[in-house]
Amino acid sequence: MAAAVSPVAMIVPEDELKCPICLDLIDNPVTIPCGHNFCMKCIVRYWTRTLSSSYSCPHCRKSFSQLPSLHPNTMLRSMMEHAVKSKGLKPDSAVARGRDVPCDVCTGTKLRAVKTCMNCLASFCDVHLRPHLESSVLRLHGLRDPVSDMQEILCNHHKRLLEYFCKKHWECLCSLCLVKHRKCPTQTVEERRGVKEADYKRKLKAIKTQKDNIQEAINIVEDTEVEISVTASQFKADVTKHFVDLREIIAGTQKKAIALIEAEELEALGQTESVLELLNSKIQKLEECEEEINEQINETDLFDFLKHKLVLPPLYETEQLPSPEIKLNGWVVEKIISTLIALKSILNTQLESVLDLQETDPDSGDFDLVSGRRKPRSKLMQYACGLSFDSSTSSASVLLSEDSCAVSVEEADLQAWKDYTVDVDMGFRILCTQSFQSRQHYWEVHPPVDRNSNWAIGVSYRTASDRYRTLGEDKTSWCIKSRCVYLKEAAGSELPYQGLFAYHDGVVHKVPQQYPRNVGVYLDCDRGFVSFFSVSDAKATFWYKYKVLFTDPVHPAVWLREPKNKMKISEQSSSKSQVSEVMD
C-alpha cells in the first residue's frame, strides 16, 4: 500500500498543496470558478473583509460580480491525505497545540483530533477518522467531540465507559455500576445533558427576564432623574423670577417713598427760607436805626442834636416774631415704615412656614410624617381591584371562607406552640392570589372588631417565605400594624399602649389616628409608592405613605395573631363583587 501511495505523493510538488493566502498546507480545500484552490476558512475570511462591491481571486485577481460558489475539492483533499501519509506533511492548522486533543494514532508529530470514538476509546484526526466514516461496521461506533482526558469518561472501578447518570446519588455510572443502582432513577448521559441544558436555558431565560425588569426599572429611574432635574430647573427659574419681580416692586416703591420725602423736604426748606428772609429784613432795619441813633448820640453840637428829628419804626420789646410750625409730613413716613414692617413680618412668616413644611400631599413625594388629610373615597375607588386570599401562602391554622375573601385563626393547639406564646410578632401571614407590577390599584380590608387585637395590612413580595412572622419586619413588606407596645413613664414604669404603626424593615412610625372601620391601601406601581388610609363612609383619611422602587410583583397581604379574630376583604375589593360589576 505504501508503494502505491508514494508515487502520487511524489508527483505533486509541496508548493502546489499550499494555500496562496495563509501559505500553509491547504486545510479543507475548496475550488473557486477561476480554478484556484484555497482553505475554506481563508477564502471566506478574505471575501468577508473585502470592501469593494465585487469579489476577486486573491491569486489571479479575476473579478466576480457576485459571491462565487465554493466547491469542495475532494481530489485535492485525497492527494493531501496521501501527501501527509507518505511525506509527513502537516498543515499548521492541523497540528495539535496547547489545549487541542491530539490524535491517538498519529506517530511523531500529532495532528489535532476532530472526533473521539466512544467504542474504541480513542481520538482521531481527519486522516485516521476516515475508516470510521467509510467502514459499515465502524460507522456504528459512537463519535463525539474530542475528549481531552479519557479517564474522566471511564469508571474508576470497572474502567468502562460512563454511559448512565444516577439522579439519586448524583453520579455517572458504567454498565456494571448500573446493576448496583438498578432501584435508582437513572438516565443516559445524553438524556441527562439534555435535561441539564434545558434547566440552564430556563435559568438563562429567568435571568434575562429579571435583567430586563431591572433594566426597565433603571430606565425609569434615569428618566425620573432627568425629569427631576428639568422640573427643579423650572422651579428655580420660577422662584427666581418672582423674587426678582418682588425686588423690582420693592425698589420702585422705595424710589417713590424717597421722592415723596425729598419733595416734602424741599417744601419745608422753602418755608424756612421765607421766614429767614423776613427776619433778616427786620434785623437789617433795626441795625439801620441803631446806626442812626448812635450818630445822634455822638453829635457834639448841642443845637444840631436838638434840632435833628429822628424817624424810627415802632419798636416793641415783646414783638410777635414769625415762627411757623415747619415739619415734614411724618405720618406718611410712619405709614410707609409700618407697612414695610408688616410686609417683612408676612414674608418671614409665610415663606418660613412653607420652607419648613414637612407634610406633603399624598400624591407627591416621600415623607415620614402623617398628614391626617382627608380624600374623597370616590377618587380612590376608581382604582379598585378584585382580590382573594391564596390558601397556598398560609398555614394550616388559617381558616379561609368559601369565597376566599375572609381569614381567621383556628384556636386549637396554639398554646402548645412555644414561639407563639413568647413572641408577639409570631402569627399568620396570608398573601392574596393577585399580584401587581404596573399601574394603580386600590383595595380595602375590614380589620378585626376587637380594638386590642394584633394585626397588619399591607403589601409583600412573594419571596417572603416566612408564613408566621409579622409584616414589615423585613425589606420585602410594607404595612400598617395594630399592636400593643410598652411606653416608659417618667417614674421608670412601663404602661401598655395599643396603637397603630407604620412598619417596614423593622423601622416604626407611629400613626396618631383612631381605630379604623376599614383600612384602604393605594398602590401606584408606576410611580413607586404605597399609601394607607382609614376609610369610613365617603371619606378616606390619609395615614402614611412609603416611596418604593418595586423590583418584583407585589401581593396584597395581611397578618393576624389572635384566634376568633377575622379579617375580610371589603365587598368592593373582592373578586366576586368585581365580576358582578363587570357583568352588570
Secondary structure, 3 states (H helix, E strand, C coil): CHHHHHHHHHHCCHHHHECCCCCCECCCEEECCCCCEEEHHHHHHHHHHCCCCCEECCCCCCEECCCCCCEECHHHHHHHHHHHHHHCCCCHHHECCCCCCECCCCCCCCEECCEEECCCCEEECHHHHHHHHHCCCHHHCCEECCCCCHHHHECCCCCCECCEEECCCCEEECCCHHHHCCCCCEEEHHHHHHHHHHHHHHHHHHHHHHHHHHHHHHHHHHHHHHHHHHHHHHHHHHHHHHHHHHHHHHHHHHHHHHHHHHHHHHHHHHHHHHHHHHHHHHHHHHHHHHHHHHHHHCCCCHHHHHHCCCCCCCCCCCCCCCCCCCCCCHHHHHHHHHHHHHHHHHHHHHHHHHHCCCCCCCCCCCCCCCCCCEEEHHHHHCCECCECECHHHCCCCEEECCCCCEEEECCCCCCCCHHHHHCCCECEEEEECCCECCCEEEEEEECCCCCCCCEEEEEEECCCCCCCECCCCCCCEEEEEEEEEEEECCCCCEEEEEEEEEEECCEEEEECCCCCCEEEEEEECCCCEEEEEEEECCEEEEEEEEECCCCCCEEEEEEECCCCCEEEECCCCEHHHHHHHHHC
